[in-house]
């Protein structure tokens, strides 16, 4: 039975929730590709952040400090909804890439009640991520999308993560 998507209840529900209905999966996958100018802006901050953070990360004490920063920064976004600036995105990308423990701090903040806000956060970060640092935020986006009932977006995010880093653990876990 063909459905009239213009009057289908799921279409109406999506409109009420503020979601844009796209014509194809390719269009949805395209929403994960960002503006090269914004990626470059984050890349300019990566060198500075790397110079400051990388030598300290092996220290357990510093991992705790950075874990608290990740948790605080994610919670602050969930509370105020404001977009992260490029320096925060760069720092977050480096930390998520450095160890799975820091990535899992962000992951632990997700639940059904805040999944939509996490989708907003991680979608923005994926769009602004250079290829080599995209696996962790794309996987976090995939999990948040799955939690919020957006399965097609979750698959697109998993694919982006696997393109960036084939065999990335969290992306593999999500795909199963």
N, C-alpha and C positions, 0 to 999 in steps of 0.2 A: 504494500500500500504506500503510494507516494505521500509524503508529508508536505504541507504548505509551510515552509519555514517562516514565512512572514507572520503567521498567526499561531505558530506552535507555542505551547506554554513554556518550553525551555528558552525560546527566543525572548519571550516577554520577561522571564526571570532574569536572563542575562542583562537585558536593558535596565531593569530595575536595580540590579547590582552594579551597574556602571561598566559592564564588560562590553567590549566591542566584539561583534561577531564577524569573523573573517571568512572569506570565501573558500579558503583551502588550507591544507596543512602547510604548504609551502609559504603561504602568507604568514601563518603563525610562526614558523621557523624564522622567517625574516624579521620578526619583532625582537629576536635575540641578537641581532646584528646592530651594533651601535654606530654612532657618528665617529669617523676616524679622527676628527679634531678633538673630541672628548677623550678618546683613547690616548692620543698624543699628550694631552694635558696631564693625564694620570701618569704616563711614562716619564714625564719630566720630574715628577715627584718621587718616582721609584728609586732613582740613583741616590737621592738624599736619604730616603728612608732606609735603603739597603746599607749605606755607609754607617748609619747610626745603629741599626738593629741587628744585622747579621752577626757581628762579632759577639754580641751579648746573648744571642738565642741559645747557645748550648748550656748556659747557666740555668739551673732549675729555678733559682730565685727570680731570674728575669722572665722565664716562661710563666710563672705565677703572675707577675706584674702585667705582662702582656695579655694573659688570659683574662685578667680583671678588666683591662682596657677593652678587649673584644666584647665581653659581656656588657659592659657599660655602654659602649657605642651602639651595639645592637638594640639594647633596651631603650636608649635615648631615641633612636629612630622610631621604634615602635610606639613610644609615647608621644612624640611630636610630629612624626611623619615627614620631617624635613629631609631633603636630599643631602647626602654626604658630600662634603667638598672633595676635591681631587686629592688632597694630601691624605685625608682619612681613608679614601678608597685605596690609595697606594699602600699605606701602612697595613690596612686590612688584608689586601691581596698578598703581601709578603708574609704576613703572619699565618694566614690560612695555608699558604704554600709551604711554609717552613716545617710545620709538624701537624699531624692529624689531631693531636691533642688540642691545639688552638682552633682548628676547624670545628672540632667537636664541641667546643665551648659555644660557638654560634649555633650549631645544630641542636644542642640541648635546650636552647631558648624557644624552640618551635613546638607548638601544639595546635590542636584544631582551632582554638579560639583566636589565635593570632596569625594563622597561616596566610591569610590574604595580605596582611601587612608585610610578612616575610617575602611573599611573592614580589611585592612592590620594591622592597629593598634589594633583593638578590637579582631581580631582572635588571634594575638600573646598574648594579655592579657588573653583571655579565656584559652588558652593552658597553661598558667603559673599560673592560679588561683586555690587556694584550693577550694574544693567543697562549703564550707559555704559562700564564697565570690563571687561565680561565677554568680549569677543571674543578677546583674546589667550589667557587661561587656558583658555577653551573649545576653542580651536584646538589648544593644547598637549595638552589632554585627548584630543581627537580623534586626534591623532597617536599618543599613548601607547596608546590603546585599540586602534588599528589595529595597532601593533607587537605588542601582546599577544594578537592574534587575536580581539578583541571588536568585530567590525565594526558590529553594531547600536548599541553604545554610541558608537562613532566617529561614526556618522551623526547620532545624537542630539546629540552635542557640536558637530558642524559646524553643525547647524541652530540651536543655541543661539548660536553665534558669529555666524551670519548674521542672526539676529533682533536681536542687540545692535548689530551694525554691518554692514549690508548691503554687500557688496563687499569685506569684509576679506580681504586677500591670502592669508594662510595657510589660511583656511577654504576659499577658492576652490581653492587648490592641493590640499587634501585631498579636496575633492569630485570633482576630476578624477582 
